[in-house]
């Protein structure tokens, strides 16, 4: 399995905060979860963003906005938390690894 992605004792997919920023790890676990269709939709949206189209998605807890180079994750329930800004390529790699782990 991809470094930092594992299944816990209850067989839930997890992302280690030792490898991923804590907000990204939480996003993967709470919003993407074991849902391959949602993960694929996010990956396709990031591909569109790389092509110059803005992409936005709202999950259970997080809102995602992405442009050609930068993606931003924002906690929808705690406005005091600073958003996580990361390269679209980095988020795409994390989601690709997560998708592989889902099976």
C-alpha positions as a Markdown table, in Angstrom:
| # | Residue | x | y | z |
|---|---|---|---|---|
| 1 | Unk | 0.0 | 0.0 | 0.0 |
| 2 | Unk | 1.1 | 3.6 | -0.6 |
| 3 | Unk | 3.3 | 5.0 | 2.2 |
| 4 | Unk | 1.1 | 6.7 | 4.7 |
| 5 | Unk | -2.2 | 4.9 | 3.7 |
| 6 | Unk | -3.2 | 1.9 | 5.6 |
| 7 | Unk | -6.2 | 0.1 | 7.0 |
| 8 | Unk | -6.8 | 0.1 | 10.8 |
| 9 | Unk | -8.0 | -2.8 | 12.9 |
| 10 | Unk | -11.6 | -2.2 | 11.9 |
| 11 | Unk | -10.5 | -2.2 | 8.2 |
| 12 | Unk | -11.2 | 1.5 | 7.8 |
| 13 | Unk | -8.9 | 3.3 | 5.3 |
| 14 | Unk | -6.6 | 5.8 | 7.1 |
| 15 | Unk | -4.1 | 8.4 | 6.1 |
| 16 | Unk | -1.1 | 9.0 | 8.4 |
| 17 | Unk | -0.5 | 12.6 | 9.6 |
| 18 | Unk | 3.2 | 11.6 | 9.6 |
| 19 | Unk | 3.0 | 11.6 | 5.8 |
| 20 | Unk | 0.1 | 13.9 | 4.9 |
| 21 | Unk | -0.9 | 17.3 | 6.3 |
| 22 | Unk | -3.5 | 16.7 | 9.0 |
| 23 | Unk | -6.3 | 18.5 | 7.0 |
| 24 | Unk | -5.6 | 16.4 | 3.9 |
| 25 | Unk | -5.5 | 13.2 | 5.9 |
| 26 | Unk | -8.9 | 14.1 | 7.5 |
| 27 | Unk | -10.3 | 15.1 | 4.1 |
| 28 | Unk | -9.3 | 11.7 | 2.7 |
| 29 | Unk | -10.8 | 9.8 | 5.7 |
| 30 | Unk | -14.0 | 11.8 | 6.1 |
| 31 | Unk | -15.0 | 13.1 | 2.7 |
| 32 | Unk | -13.5 | 10.6 | 0.2 |
| 33 | Unk | -13.6 | 7.5 | 2.5 |
| 34 | Unk | -14.1 | 4.2 | 0.7 |
| 35 | Unk | -16.0 | 5.8 | -2.2 |
| 36 | Unk | -14.3 | 5.0 | -5.5 |
| 37 | Unk | -16.8 | 6.9 | -7.5 |
| 38 | Unk | -16.3 | 10.1 | -5.5 |
| 39 | Unk | -12.6 | 9.7 | -5.6 |
| 40 | Unk | -12.7 | 9.3 | -9.4 |
| 41 | Unk | -14.9 | 12.4 | -9.7 |
| 42 | Unk | -12.4 | 14.4 | -7.7 |
| 43 | Unk | -9.6 | 13.2 | -9.8 |
| 44 | Unk | -11.4 | 14.1 | -13.0 |
| 45 | Unk | -12.2 | 17.6 | -11.6 |
| 46 | Unk | -8.5 | 18.1 | -10.8 |
| 47 | Unk | -7.6 | 17.1 | -14.4 |
| 48 | Unk | -10.1 | 19.7 | -15.6 |
| 49 | Unk | -8.5 | 22.3 | -13.2 |
| 50 | Unk | -5.0 | 21.4 | -14.6 |
| 51 | Unk | -6.5 | 22.2 | -18.1 |
| 52 | Unk | -7.5 | 25.7 | -16.9 |
| 53 | Unk | -11.1 | 25.2 | -15.7 |
| 54 | Unk | -11.9 | 26.0 | -12.1 |
| 55 | Unk | -13.1 | 23.0 | -10.1 |
| 56 | Unk | -15.1 | 23.1 | -6.9 |
| 57 | Unk | -16.5 | 20.2 | -4.8 |
| 58 | Unk | -18.1 | 20.0 | -1.4 |
| 59 | Unk | -18.0 | 16.9 | 0.7 |
| 60 | Unk | -19.2 | 16.0 | 4.2 |
| 61 | Unk | -16.8 | 18.3 | 6.0 |
| 62 | Unk | -14.6 | 20.0 | 3.4 |
| 63 | Unk | -14.9 | 22.3 | 0.4 |
| 64 | Unk | -12.3 | 22.0 | -2.3 |
| 65 | Unk | -11.4 | 24.6 | -4.9 |
| 66 | Unk | -8.8 | 24.1 | -7.5 |
| 67 | Unk | -7.3 | 26.1 | -10.3 |
| 68 | Unk | -4.5 | 25.1 | -12.8 |
| 69 | Unk | -1.8 | 25.1 | -10.1 |
| 70 | Unk | -3.2 | 25.4 | -6.6 |
| 71 | Unk | -5.9 | 23.6 | -4.7 |
| 72 | Unk | -7.4 | 24.8 | -1.5 |
| 73 | Unk | -9.2 | 22.7 | 1.1 |
| 74 | Unk | -11.4 | 24.5 | 3.5 |
| 75 | Unk | -13.2 | 23.1 | 6.6 |
| 76 | Unk | -16.9 | 23.9 | 6.1 |
| 77 | Unk | -17.7 | 23.7 | 9.8 |
| 78 | Unk | -14.8 | 25.6 | 11.4 |
| 79 | Unk | -14.1 | 28.9 | 9.8 |
| 80 | Unk | -11.3 | 29.6 | 12.2 |
| 81 | Unk | -9.2 | 26.9 | 10.7 |
| 82 | Unk | -6.9 | 28.2 | 8.0 |
| 83 | Unk | -7.4 | 26.5 | 4.6 |
| 84 | Unk | -4.8 | 24.1 | 3.3 |
| 85 | Unk | -3.3 | 25.3 | 0.1 |
| 86 | Unk | -1.3 | 22.7 | -1.9 |
| 87 | Unk | -0.2 | 22.1 | -5.5 |
| 88 | Unk | -2.9 | 20.4 | -7.6 |
| 89 | Unk | -0.3 | 17.8 | -8.6 |
| 90 | Unk | 0.3 | 16.9 | -5.0 |
| 91 | Unk | -3.4 | 16.5 | -4.3 |
| 92 | Unk | -3.8 | 14.5 | -7.4 |
| 93 | Unk | -1.0 | 12.1 | -6.3 |
| 94 | Unk | -2.6 | 11.7 | -2.9 |
| 95 | Unk | -6.1 | 11.0 | -4.4 |
| 96 | Unk | -4.5 | 8.6 | -6.9 |
| 97 | Unk | -2.8 | 6.7 | -4.1 |
| 98 | Unk | -6.0 | 6.7 | -2.0 |
| 99 | Unk | -8.0 | 5.4 | -5.0 |
| 100 | Unk | -5.6 | 2.5 | -5.4 |
| 101 | Unk | -5.9 | 1.7 | -1.7 |
| 102 | Unk | -9.7 | 1.7 | -2.0 |
| 103 | Unk | -9.4 | -1.1 | -4.5 |
